Amino acid sequence: MQGFVLLRSNSYMAKSDLDGRFRIKNLPVRKHIFRVWHERLGFLRSVPLGQHSTDPTGRVEITIERGMNQWKTAHLGPDLFLHHTDNA
């Protein structure tokens, strides 16, 4: 068995479901830095998220504005995982 502990100063995080979907509700209006991480591969780089993409450390900066802030789709296909090495 293994487990992960994520220490945060706020409650804004998400774990994807079995289909890879996730939702983070009630984010404050401002710029946020998100990190994309996989338990075997570590932080994922060059992940497309709407019109943004993660940097080499898995980070992406996105501004949440008033009103609807919804990505239609952020698809992470299997080919994405073939290009990453275990950097955890």
Order of alpha helices (4+ residues) and beta strands (2+ residues): beta-beta-beta-beta-beta-beta-alpha
